[in-house]
């Protein structure tokens, strides 16, 4: 006879502590079977078979499995198509409810609708909860009920809306005895799914309070090892709780706290302006810009061979580590869209392939900010000067020398384009389309 269970489906919330959906699942009357699906729809699209995001997820699942094994339970890890996996689960168990946390990207919304429909046909419920942001969708709106499109007033309303309970942890550990009891099950290896482990260390998930305290003065200097928290990948996959980080940030540093609010802002924008998930500019007039899209220049940008040291250092850091300092992200994205007049969507797609902390809402928001086409964007006539940016933020060239060791040799290329020429060209091309007064 099949066991009657509830399912906890982990996705972007890879932790047992302070997890909204898990809390509600464990409080139910049925034992909870925790599952994770390595989704072939997603993995099959990954070109790099040494993609470290797969390795990060695998390591996080192993940590969860270790905790569950001590409780006499097990994570069930599948490699396949979600719809097919749920059909298998239906054969194995009598499922009353599936619990999971909201995912805001278009593929995830479509997938969840499909799973929900399947479950309902089998008499099971599909329940989802807010977990990866503090406020979502329509929770922070203007007084007239319309969504904000500028960050500063949004952040003011966000803070005015915030109550202590919004940052309170879900006490999942009280109910750990409600996990379904079974022996530990093996999970698919990375190799069995066609991926190669790289075995390089990931950023630690313990937040360094000293880093947060000094964040305001250190965050713009890419050579500083602890200038930023490196929490991006942990927030992306939910190995840390946004509520825990926001609690600490609210006590330690306003600037860092605001960076967490930016995450909510971009997710809110994605919810209210879904055209951005279809490859369209937030400001639709920017879709008329005639990009040059020179493939040879794009390749040089990707490889970090533009002849602009701060740009090249950033791209090489990204290619080598899956991380790029946020100040440098702004410089390299401005350079691609303004100096080279290459469509921001090409840069967005490249970052999506390379960033460990890739998140559609934040990545799209950052690229559209740089291109001038987004909400609350830098005006199109702001063109970052890489030389001045270097003087301000890496004047001793510590960051550049780390990633561009051949800087002062004949091996280093001449600048791909001259700054003043590129700036004038960008203003002319943008200006013709946007026709400002």
C-alpha positions in Angstrom: 0.0 0.0 0.0 1.3 3.4 -0.9 2.2 5.9 1.8 0.1 9.1 2.0 2.6 11.9 2.0 3.1 15.6 1.3 6.0 16.6 -0.9 8.4 19.5 -0.3 9.9 20.5 -3.6 13.2 22.4 -3.2 14.2 24.7 -6.0 15.8 28.1 -5.2 15.6 27.5 -1.4 18.3 24.9 -0.7 18.3 24.9 3.1 16.3 23.3 5.9 16.3 26.3 8.2 13.9 29.3 7.9 12.2 28.0 4.8 8.6 29.2 4.2 7.3 26.2 2.2 9.1 23.7 4.3 7.6 25.1 7.4 4.1 24.8 6.1 4.7 21.3 4.8 6.1 20.0 8.1 3.2 21.5 10.0 0.8 19.4 8.0 -0.7 16.1 9.0 1.3 13.9 6.6 4.9 12.9 6.6 7.0 15.1 4.3 9.1 13.7 1.4 11.7 16.3 0.4 12.6 16.2 -3.3 14.8 18.1 -5.8 14.7 17.8 -9.6 17.7 18.5 -11.8 15.5 19.8 -14.6 16.6 18.6 -18.0 14.8 21.5 -19.6 17.3 23.8 -17.9 20.4 21.6 -17.8 20.2 20.6 -21.5 20.5 24.3 -22.4 23.8 24.7 -20.5 26.6 24.8 -23.0 29.4 24.6 -20.5 29.6 21.1 -19.1 31.8 22.4 -16.3 29.1 24.8 -15.2 29.8 25.5 -11.5 26.2 26.3 -10.7 25.4 22.6 -11.1 28.3 21.9 -8.8 27.1 24.4 -6.3 23.6 22.9 -6.3 25.0 19.4 -5.9 27.1 20.5 -2.9 24.1 22.2 -1.3 22.0 19.1 -1.8 24.7 16.9 -0.2 24.6 19.2 2.8 20.8 18.9 3.1 21.1 15.1 2.7 23.6 14.9 5.5 21.2 16.7 7.8 18.2 14.6 6.7 20.1 11.3 7.1 20.7 12.1 10.8 17.0 12.5 11.2 16.3 9.1 9.6 15.0 10.7 6.4 16.3 11.3 2.9 16.2 13.8 0.1 14.9 12.2 -3.2 16.9 13.7 -6.1 15.8 13.3 -9.6 17.3 14.1 -13.0 14.6 14.5 -15.6 11.6 16.5 -16.8 9.5 17.8 -13.9 6.2 16.6 -15.3 7.6 13.1 -15.8 9.1 13.1 -12.3 5.7 13.9 -10.8 4.1 11.1 -12.7 6.7 8.8 -11.1 6.0 10.2 -7.7 2.3 9.6 -8.2 3.0 5.9 -8.8 5.2 5.7 -5.7 3.1 7.7 -3.2 -0.4 8.9 -2.5 0.3 12.6 -2.6 -2.1 15.0 -0.8 -0.2 18.2 -1.2 3.0 19.6 -2.8 4.6 22.5 -1.1 7.1 24.8 -2.8 8.3 28.4 -2.8 7.5 31.0 -5.5 9.7 31.3 -8.5 9.2 34.4 -10.6 10.8 33.6 -13.9 8.6 32.9 -16.9 9.8 29.3 -17.4 9.2 28.5 -13.8 5.7 30.0 -13.8 4.8 28.0 -16.9 6.3 24.8 -15.4 4.4 25.3 -12.1 1.1 25.8 -13.8 1.6 22.6 -15.7 2.5 20.7 -12.5 -0.4 22.2 -10.6 -2.8 21.1 -13.4 -1.4 17.6 -13.3 -1.7 17.3 -9.5 -5.2 18.7 -9.4 -6.2 16.0 -11.9 -4.9 13.4 -9.4 -6.7 15.1 -6.5 -3.6 16.7 -5.0 -3.0 20.4 -4.1 -0.1 22.6 -5.2 0.7 25.2 -2.6 3.4 27.9 -3.0 4.9 30.5 -0.7 6.9 33.7 -0.7 10.5 32.9 0.4 13.3 34.4 -1.8 12.2 38.1 -1.3 10.8 40.2 1.5 8.1 41.9 -0.5 6.9 40.6 -3.9 4.5 41.5 -6.7 1.9 44.0 -5.5 2.9 44.3 -1.8 4.7 47.6 -2.2 2.9 49.9 -4.6 2.3 53.7 -5.0 -0.6 55.2 -3.2 -2.6 55.1 -6.4 -2.0 51.3 -6.7 0.5 51.5 -9.6 3.9 49.9 -9.4 7.0 52.0 -8.8 9.5 52.3 -11.6 12.1 54.4 -9.6 14.1 52.8 -6.8 14.4 55.6 -4.2 10.6 56.2 -3.6 10.1 52.4 -3.8 12.7 51.8 -1.1 11.1 54.5 1.1 7.7 52.8 0.8 9.4 49.3 1.2 10.9 50.5 4.5 7.7 52.1 5.7 5.8 48.8 5.0 8.3 46.6 6.8 7.3 45.2 10.1 9.3 43.0 12.5 7.3 39.9 11.5 8.4 40.2 7.8 12.0 39.4 8.9 11.1 36.7 11.4 12.5 33.2 10.7 10.2 30.3 10.1 11.0 27.8 12.9 11.2 24.7 10.7 13.4 22.8 13.2 10.4 22.4 15.6 8.9 20.0 13.1 11.8 18.1 11.7 10.4 14.9 13.2 7.7 15.1 10.5 10.0 14.2 7.6 9.2 10.9 5.9 11.3 8.1 7.4 13.5 6.1 4.9 17.1 5.1 4.4 19.4 7.6 2.6 19.0 7.4 -1.1 21.8 8.0 -3.6 21.6 11.1 -5.7 22.7 11.4 -9.4 26.3 12.3 -9.8 27.3 15.4 -11.8 29.1 13.0 -14.3 25.9 10.9 -14.8 24.1 14.1 -15.8 26.9 15.0 -18.2 28.7 17.6 -16.1 32.3 17.8 -14.9 33.1 18.9 -11.3 35.6 21.8 -11.2 36.2 21.5 -7.4 37.1 25.1 -6.8 35.9 26.7 -3.5 32.7 28.7 -3.4 32.1 31.9 -1.3 31.4 31.0 2.3 27.8 31.3 3.3 28.6 32.8 6.7 28.1 36.5 6.5 31.1 38.5 7.6 29.7 41.2 9.8 32.9 43.3 9.5 32.5 43.3 5.8 28.9 44.6 6.1 29.9 47.2 8.6 32.5 48.6 6.2 30.4 48.0 3.1 29.7 51.7 2.4 33.3 52.7 2.2 34.7 49.5 0.6 32.1 48.3 -1.8 33.4 50.2 -4.9 37.0 48.9 -4.8 37.3 45.6 -6.6 40.8 44.8 -5.3 39.5 44.5 -1.7 39.1 40.8 -0.9 36.4 41.5 1.7 34.9 44.7 0.2 31.6 42.9 -0.7 29.8 40.0 1.0 29.8 37.5 -1.9 26.3 36.5 -0.8 24.9 36.6 -4.4 25.2 32.9 -5.2 23.7 32.0 -1.8 20.8 34.3 -2.3 20.3 32.9 -5.8 20.0 29.3 -4.7 18.6 30.0 -1.2 21.4 28.5 0.8 21.0 31.5 3.1 17.7 33.1 4.1 16.9 36.6 2.8 15.2 37.3 6.1 18.3 36.5 8.0 20.5 38.7 5.8 18.0 41.5 5.9 17.8 41.4 9.7 21.6 41.6 10.0 21.9 44.3 7.3 19.2 46.5 8.9 21.3 46.6 12.1 24.7 46.9 10.5 24.7 49.0 7.3 22.0 51.0 5.5 23.8 50.8 2.1 24.0 47.0 2.2 20.4 46.9 3.3 19.5 48.9 0.3 21.2 46.4 -2.0 18.9 43.7 -0.7 15.9 46.0 -1.4 17.2 46.3 -5.0 16.6 42.6 -5.4 13.0 43.0 -4.4 12.6 46.0 -6.7 13.8 44.1 -9.7 11.6 41.1 -8.9 8.6 43.5 -8.6 9.5 45.0 -12.0 9.5 41.6 -13.6 6.1 40.8 -12.1 4.5 44.1 -13.3 6.3 44.5 -16.6 6.5 40.9 -18.1 7.5 42.2 -21.5 11.1 42.4 -20.2 11.2 38.6 -19.9 10.5 38.4 -23.7 13.7 40.2 -24.6 12.2 43.6 -24.9 13.5 46.9 -23.4 11.6 48.2 -20.4 11.5 51.6 -22.3 10.2 50.3 -25.6 11.7 53.1 -27.7 15.1 51.7 -26.9 14.2 48.7 -29.1 14.6 51.0 -32.1 18.4 51.6 -31.5 20.4 50.3 -34.5 23.1 48.4 -32.7 26.4 47.7 -34.6 26.7 44.2 -33.1 30.2 43.7 -34.4 30.9 40.0 -33.7 34.7 40.4 -33.6 34.5 43.2 -31.1 31.9 41.2 -29.0 34.4 38.3 -28.9 37.2 40.6 -27.7 34.9 41.9 -25.0 33.9 38.4 -23.9 37.6 37.3 -23.8 38.8 40.4 -22.0 41.0 41.7 -24.9 39.5 45.1 -25.5 42.7 47.1 -24.6 40.8 48.7 -21.7 42.4 47.2 -18.6 39.5 47.6 -16.1 37.1 46.1 -18.7 39.4 43.2 -19.5 40.1 42.5 -15.8 36.4 42.2 -15.1 35.7 39.9 -18.0 38.6 37.7 -17.1 37.5 37.5 -13.5 34.0 36.5 -14.7 35.3 33.8 -17.1 37.7 32.4 -14.5 35.6 32.5 -11.3 31.9 33.1 -12.2 32.0 36.3 -10.2 32.4 39.9 -11.1 32.6 42.9 -8.7 29.5 45.0 -9.0 31.3 48.3 -9.8 33.1 46.5 -12.6 29.8 45.0 -13.8 28.6 48.5 -14.4 31.8 49.5 -16.2 31.9 46.5 -18.6 28.2 46.7 -19.4 28.4 50.4 -20.1 31.5 49.7 -22.3 29.6 47.1 -24.4 26.5 49.1 -24.9 28.0 52.6 -25.3 31.6 52.2 -26.5 31.0 49.2 -28.8 27.3 49.9 -29.5 26.5 46.2 -29.0 23.0 45.2 -28.0 22.7 44.9 -24.2 20.8 41.6 -24.7 24.1 40.0 -26.0 25.8 41.0 -22.8 22.9 39.9 -20.7 23.0 36.4 -22.3 26.7 36.2 -21.8 26.4 37.0 -18.1 23.5 34.5 -17.8 25.9 31.8 -19.0 28.8 32.8 -16.8 27.6 34.2 -13.5 27.3 31.9 -10.5 24.7 34.2 -9.0 22.8 34.7 -12.2 19.3 35.8 -11.5 17.1 36.9 -14.4 15.4 39.9 -12.7 18.7 41.4 -11.3 20.7 40.6 -14.4 18.1 42.1 -16.7 17.7 45.1 -14.5 21.5 45.7 -14.3 22.0 45.5 -18.1 19.0 47.7 -18.9 20.3 50.2 -16.3 23.6 50.3 -18.2 22.0 50.6 -21.6 19.7 53.4 -20.4 16.7 51.3 -21.5 15.5 50.2 -18.0 13.4 51.5 -15.2 15.3 54.0 -13.0 18.2 53.7 -15.6 21.3 55.8 -16.0 20.4 58.4 -18.7 21.6 57.3 -22.1 24.1 60.2 -22.3 26.0 58.9 -19.2 28.9 57.0 -20.7 31.4 55.6 -18.2 35.0 56.5 -18.9 37.0 53.4 -18.1 40.2 55.4 -17.5 38.5 57.7 -14.9 36.8 54.7 -13.3 40.2 53.1 -12.9 41.6 56.2 -11.4 38.8 56.4 -8.9 38.4 52.7 -8.0 41.7 50.9 -8.8 44.3 53.7 -8.9 47.1 51.4 -7.7 46.1 48.8 -10.4 45.9 46.0 -7.9 42.8 44.5 -9.3 43.9 45.1 -12.9 47.4 43.6 -12.4 45.8 40.4 -10.8 43.7 39.7 -14.0 45.8 41.4 -16.7 49.4 40.4 -15.9 50.6 41.3 -19.4 49.4 44.9 -19.0 52.7 46.6 -19.7 54.0 44.2 -22.3 53.8 44.1 -26.1 51.2 41.2 -25.7 48.6 43.6 -24.4 46.3 44.9 -27.2 45.8 48.5 -28.2 42.3 49.9 -27.3 39.6 48.5 -29.5 38.1 51.9 -29.8 39.0 55.4 -28.7 36.9 56.7 -25.8 36.0 60.1 -27.1 35.1 58.8 -30.5 33.0 56.0 -28.9 31.2 58.5 -26.6 30.3 60.8 -29.4 29.1 58.0 -31.6 26.9 56.6 -28.8 25.3 60.0 -28.1 24.6 60.4 -31.8 23.1 57.0 -32.3 21.0 57.1 -29.1 20.0 60.7 -29.7 18.6 60.1 -33.2 16.3 57.5 -31.9 15.3 59.1 -28.6 15.2 62.7 -29.8 15.4 64.5 -26.4 14.6 68.2 -26.1 
